[in-house]
Amino acid sequence: MNNYDIYIDKAVESFRKLITAQLERQLSMEDGVKDGIASDEKTTVIGLVPGDGIGPVIFETARRVAEKLLETEIASGRVELRDVNGLTLENRLAKGEAVPSD
């Protein structure tokens, strides 16, 4: 086995772990969802990702638009807007995860 094979084997194993973890996460989420709605929740949570490369002005404007469009649903508790922090490129690279578990 030459040096390239060692690097390729390590990359394949790392990729296998990443894909396996993501598939397990997807399956666990699907187990709790029926007809596209989480069976144990009465509120639909919409994740907002600040710091996703679009800039704070655009993000805050998008938040205000979503809040206005969903005003009735938010007021009734059927919809919740929630910041999903940690999806910045810097954080994902630091943790070595495509989607950090936290």
Beta strands, then each sheet from edge to edge (+ up, - down):
strand 1: 33-34
strand 2: 37-38
strand 3: 44-48
strand 4: 79-83
sheet 1: 1+ 2-
sheet 2: 3+ 4+
end
